[in-house]
Amino acid sequence: MKQAKVLKLSQYKDVYQIPGENGKPFILKRFKGWAKIHCYNNASYTLHALTLLSGTLSSATVPTWAELGEDDVSVRMEFLPGLATGRPVFPADYQFYHRFFSELYQLPSIPEWVKNIRSSQVIPAQILSRIPDTQPMALGFKGDAWQNLLLQEQHLVLADVEDLCLEPLGLSEFVAILDMTTAATSGNFRALSGLFALQQIKPAFANQLTIAQATLVIEMARQIWETRLVHCGSIRKWFKVKIADWLVVKLLAKLRSGAWQ
């Protein structure tokens, strides 16, 4: 490991870039901080997720080669050079998110390993209690899609799969839409110019849900999104919330008017 380049060191996961025998580097993710069985489950889960998505997605670049490491708590995978030059998706780029989530929603069934993974749903209890048994479920991201999906040369690059989970259909998509307001409050002209285009979008979940279901998803996503602003300064948070609420009002009005049908 002396030639390894450290990409990330955290309490639960270390990530390295390692030279390969054929001259191409690969990525090694090693899970830690839990009992070994949980670290193994996380590594196995990551391998399952990469295998599933590399074979089903056309809208995003995903590692097509991955295997468990010899220590059973790490995953070795293809190096994606696009990550180094990728950037977050701005509001004007929403069509890339739309294609990605459309493909997730069209998967014929949810694999058992997603249903059974430890802590696969990271939703506050007070929000989770609002979800009726009849609410459609789908694959999504319990982390920030804003950070997991990068745009490089007009194509999405999937940066991480550990946050793939089972959740109410549309939840991650709408949280991602709200996450775009981060760029809009940074003064980035491209982000600001695309912000008004967001009120014209038709989310990928629109045709999959009833008006009541879609309304619930939007309301839950709004609550979850705001819980992530704990490290945001008060003035910046105020601007973010105002922009998010403006967008929510616009999109709920379109939903209830039947404009998405």
Steps between C-alpha positions, in 0.01 A plus 500: 500500500806731505419614144137562584359850469265583786168636371299489823550403863197499728367323808327228299674485161844554346536549124824458306611526137742216425715436189389192308715236333393619155588862576138596569424604858209356695310611809504311829233578760558348843219505756580526871362629831243218538519134593659308212168345393352847444809614308471189284129566443578854387770378260269229363216752468725735301596217266132408447410863429780544245405173329134602478556855376783426258270256322185711493589870470567679173463847649806489728852363496547234768802273568452185293766302687490439874587220743533443871847552639696216659422638847120464443434856624617690193396538137736542205346671200560669169649850517272765347720788382189706429457560871804726505351740246132458581290780646167518682187508288357851471126578468532547123640144479196341662432278196797285605345437842168430327649225282684345793201479734272387218722196457502426873119511511471259205692217666257204507553409866695602809780250578483327836848620597371859482199417716711322760805726527556639847371859533401519134237760582639813660182700543405676826241299696242780497518508121516123456180466704313701235571251221195278434544134407361576155775753420712371207864435590805528275877516501641833608786658694497551875795738456515808280444427132659844455829345613448150358420598141748714311482629143803449278495562125121495487469170683432411862768323701378308805751586772373275777261207546517444876202731537275305263187406694131423491279803555169661397502541123607851405653597835867512398410666173323787668767537769750524212292775341505693828873433541555698181408812693844469664654611173231763452594672828873495423476779243588263215347659189433168327317372807299821539405511132374142516303548820192639327507208256436265794143623540434369146620146567292187515675265748551139398268385781207713377336229288574225754300640793154634578468868590472410869808274487709755310395776741610286795837429337560870435407593857723225649791594273469862608525399868795267443682759290474765772647265764822504295550874545625472859850617406375785286532861618175670598494749210590241237249255647229769484565550127505125435169445680334791318609366160398144589157607623447711187577195286283266710201736469547527122528123447215409736276743312589332169441157653157588638395677181552183301781652292716192560237252385 
